[in-house]
Amino acid sequence: MQDSGRFRKIILILVLFFITALYLNRHLPEEVVQSKRWVIVEDKVLSPGISSTSFHLGLSKCQGHTKQSVNGTRHRNPRGMGDVLIVNGRVWLGDRYENTDVLIRNGLIVEIGQHLEGTRKIDAAGRIVTPGIVDMHSHMGVESLNGLYNSMETNEMTSPTTPYVRVIDALSPTDPGIRIVASGGITTSLILPGSANLMGGEAAVIKLRPVSTLSNQDMLISAGVTEDDNEEVWRYMKMACGENPKQVYGSNNQMPKTRMGENYLFRRRLEEAQQLKRKQDDWCDSAQRIQASPEQGVRLSEAYPEDLMLESLVALLRHQVNLNIHCYLPQDIEAMIQHSIEFDFEIAAFHHALSAWQITEIIQRANYSLTIATFSDMWGYKAEAWDQNVHAPKILDEAGIPVAFKSDHPVMNARDLLFEAQKAYHYGFDEHKALASLTSVPADSLKLGHRIGRIDVGKDADVVIWDRHPLQLGARPSHVIIDGEIQDYTHPSSGTPDLPSRSLPRMHLEDHGLNNPLQFETACKSSSFVMKNISHIYLNSTHALHQLPLYVVVEEGVLTCIGSDCDRDHIEWPRSSPIFEMGGATLLPGLVSVGVSSGLSEIDAEATTQDGYVKSDVSDSELYKKVVRAVDGLKLNGLHLQKAYKAGVTTTISQPLVDSSILAGLSVAFRTGLENTLLDRNDSLIKEEVALHFVIQHENELTVSQQMASIRDILISNLNNDPLTNVFARASQGQLPVIVQVDNKDEIASILMMKNMIMKEYQKEVRFVILGGAESHLIADHLNRLNVPVILMPARCFPVTWQSQSCLMGPPLSADTTLDILLRKNVTVAIGSTDADNGDARNLIWEAGWNLAHNKQLTPHEAVGLVTWNIAQFLGLEDVGTLTVGKPADFVAYSGNPLQLGTSVVMVHGGGRTGPTCFPQQI
C-alpha cells in the first residue's frame, strides 16, 4: 500500500509540472526561459546544454579541421612592395640558365622575357640571377647576434615537451643578424625553437626585409594573406631527438634520460593529442547532426573540447602543421618515422641528419615526401655528428630523397649558407641540384613552393644577383631583392659569372726505363720519386715557380731538386723509383693548422675523448713548475687529424684546452699524419713547446682587468729568472711566443700597451701574438708598429659575441674585411682553424681562397702564406710551411688551382708518413 501511494504522488507531481509549464508557455513573453534542467523556447522544451554562441563557435572550429588548397596562378604578393626590372641577367630557371629580363610589380614576378619595359632598372650585366636563398633552420631573432644572455630565447627548458610555446612571441626584429644574413642572399628563414626539448614549440617563417613597424608579425611570410588569396597558411613546429634532450633533462635525473624515455614521452604526448582530437571529432559529428535537425530540440551538454597545451599537436595530427625534427642517428630517424605512421602525421624534414645517407631505405618507408635538411661539411662536434659523409647529398639524391642545406644560425653563420652548396658541388653534387638545395627544395619542404624558391611568373619577387657564379668560392650578392624591394647594400664585389669546371686529377705513372713502378699501390709507398709536369710551385714567402715544365725530385723523403732544370738532361733520377706525371698540378708547402686543440679533443661534447680542461691558479708562485704541455696529452690518428692530413694539412699546432682558466699552457707542433704514437718516428714532433697560451675570458671569477694584471704579473715577475728552468722567463724574455686569444679591440689594446710598457721599462720584447682578433683592424697601425701578428679565427668574421660586434664582414656590407685592413697595414696575418666546432681544418686552403676572392690587392702567393709560411715564421718553426732543397719533402699537390673549389688533392707527402699519399679521399 505504501508503494502504490508513493507512485500516485509522483504521477500527480509530474502532471502538475507539465500543466504549469504549458501555462507559462502560453502566458509569458516569447523569450527563452531557463531552469537548472530545462530550456523552453516557444512551444518546445529543450534539453539542458551549451549556449547557441558556444555551439556555433565550436562549429566554426570544426570547419577549420579541413585544409585549404592553393589554386591557380597567384596575382599578388600579400606583402606587397616594390617594382623592379632586371635586364641582361643570366637567370637560373631550375635546370638551366637563360639570358633574359625579369619584371617585378608590387613585389611579384609578373613577366620573364626579352626587351621588357620598366621604370626602375637594374642591369645585371650578364651576372647570374637566382631566387633568394631559403634557410629552413635558423634561430635568428631568438638568439640575437650579440651573445647576451638575455637575448637567448631559443629553448623553454622547463619541460621536455613544450609544443605550446611559439617562436613568434619572442622573435626580435632588431637582431643585427637579420641584415647580416640577408647580405648573403638569404631572403626567407624558418625560425625554429632550439633542440633542448623533445617538442620545442611552434616555429615561424619570416622574410628578411626590414619592416618600419618593428612588428615581428609583419615579418611573417603570411603577413597580409586574406581569404581572397585562396592560400593555405601553414603552421610550423620543431621537435628534437637524441643527445640534446637527454643531456638537458637526464643530467637533472629527469625523463628523458635515455632514448627509451624520449620515445615514451613522444608517444605519450601524441596519444594525449590523439585522444583530444577524437573528442573534438566526436563533438563535431554530434554538432553537425544537431545542426542538420534543429527541429529535434537537442543541445550538446559541453562546449567544443580544447586544451591549449595540446592544440598545436592536434593540428599536427590534422596535417595542418609542417613538422621539422632535429635528428641525427639511424635509430632516432627510424623511431620518428614509426611514430608518424602510428599517429598518422607527416614529417616535413629531418634536420642535421648526418647519418641519413646510411638509411635511405628506412627514410623511404615514410609514405610521404620527406626532406633531409643538412650540412654538407660540418661534423665531429658531438657523437651524433660523427658519421657525416661529404658525398651524402649525392647518395640521398640518387635515392630520390630531397636534400636541402641549412644554417642552424648562429651555430653556423647563415650569411655563408651558400658555402654549404659550394662544398657539395666540389664533392660531386650536381650544379643545379646544389642551387636547388638552397632554393626550391627548402621552399617545397616548407609548403611554400607556390610563393618562393623559384624565378617564375606569380612567385614572390625574392631575387639575388650574384657578383660571380654562386657556386664559385667567395660568391656574394651584388643585389638582394625581397618582395621587390632592393636591399641597401652599398659595397658589391665583382667576379666572373662562369663556373670553372672541376679540375679532375690527371696524375699518372710513366716508365722511363729506370725500372719504374707502374702501379700506384707500389709507387705510393716509395720514399724516393720524381714528379714532372708541375705548373706552379709555391716555395716560401718570397719565391714561387710558374714556368713549365717544373720538376720535383725526392730521395729518401728529402727534396733534392726543385725547378725546371731537374729533368734527366740535368740530373740523374733515382733508379727503381716512380715517375709521377702530374698533369699540370700545383704544389704547395704542407698547410699548417693553428688555433684549436687538435689531437687533444676528438669529440667536443664527449669528455672521454678529450685530454680535459686546464685549471690553473695564476696567483700560484710555483705555477711555472706546473704549466700544462699539450704534448703530454696528444692522441694521434684521430678522424679530425686524418681528414685534415688528406686535405694537405701536414703540420698541426695544438694548445691545451681551457674552459674558464686564463692560462692554457704550452702548445705543441707535430706531424698531422702520424699513424700510431710519437715514438714511431724521430721527427714526429716539430717542436715540443711552441708558444705560451692565454685566453681572455668573459665568464670568469676574475674580471678582464684582473686577467690582464695576471698576465702582466706572470711576465714581469719572471723577467730575471732562468729561462732554462722557467717557462715564464722564456716568454717574458722573448724566447717563446705568447699567444693571447682575444677579440675585443680594447682588450687587444691592453696587450699592446703591456708589450710597450715591458719594452720601455725592462728592455725586453715579449713576442705577443693575437689569436681571434675579430676587431683587430681597429688597431692595425699599432699592431704593425709593435710587430704583433694576428691569427684570425674564424677566418671569415662573424660578430656572434659582444666582444666581436665591430668586426668587418666585407662585401656587400663593407668594402673591406678585417683581414684586408690588417694586410694593408702590413700586419703579419695567418688564418686559424675552428676544427673542434665544425671539422673545418680540411678547408683551410678554401679560407685563403675566400679572402683572395674579394681582395684585389692580395696575390695568390700571399693567400697561400696565410695558411703556411706566415704561421711558421712568427712562431719560429723551422722547415715548416716552406719547400727547400735539402729539407724534408712536406707538401700537397692539387689537380689545379687550390684556391678554387673543384680542385682535388692528388698527393700529400710528409706529415709523419713515409712515401706519398696518392689520391686521398675525403669522407
Secondary structure, 3 states (H helix, E strand, C coil): CHHHHHHHHHHHHHHHHHHHHHHHHHHCCCCCEECCCCEEECCEEECCCCCHHHHHHHHHHHHCCCCCCCCCCCCCCCCCCCCEEEEEEEEECCCCEEEEEEEEECCEEEEEECCCCCCCEEECCCCEEEECEEEEEECCCCECCECCHHHECCCCCCCCECCCCEHHHCCCCCCCHHHHHHCCCEEEEEECCCCCCCEEEEEEEEECCCCCCCCHHHHECCCCCCHHHCCCCCEEEEEECCHHHHHHHHCCCCCCCCHHHHHHHHHHHHHHHHHHHHHHHHHHHHHHHHHHCHHHCCCCCCCCCCCCCCHHHHHHHCCCEEEEEEECCHHHHHHHHHHHHHHCCCEEEEEECCCHHHCHHHHCCCCCCCEEEECCCCCCCCHHHCCCCCCHHHHHHHCCCCEEECCCECCCCHHHHHHHHHHHHHCCCCHHHHHHCCCHHHHHHCCCCCCCCCCCCCCECCEEEECCCCCCCCCCEEEEEECCEECCCCCCCCCCCCCCCCECCCCEEECCCCCCCCCHHHHCCCCCEEEEEEEEEECCCCCEECCCCEEEEEECCEEEEEECCCCCCCCCCCCCCCEEEEEEEEEEECEEECCCCCCCECCCCCHHHECCEECCCCCCCCHHHCCCEHHHHCCCCCHHHHHHHHCCEEEEEECCEECCCCEEEECEEEECCCCCCHHHCCCCEEECCCCEEEECCCCCCCCHHHHHHHHHHHHHCCCCCCCCCCHHHHHHCCCCCEEEEECCHHHHHHHHHHHHHHHHHHCCCCCEEEEECCCHHHHHHHHHHCCCCEEECCCCCCCCEHHHCCCCECCCCCCCEHHHHHHHCCCCEEECCCHHHHCCHHHHHHHHHHHHHHCCCCCHHHHHHCCCHHHHHHHCCCCCCCCCCCCECCEEEECCCCCCCCECEEEEECCCCCCCEECCCCC
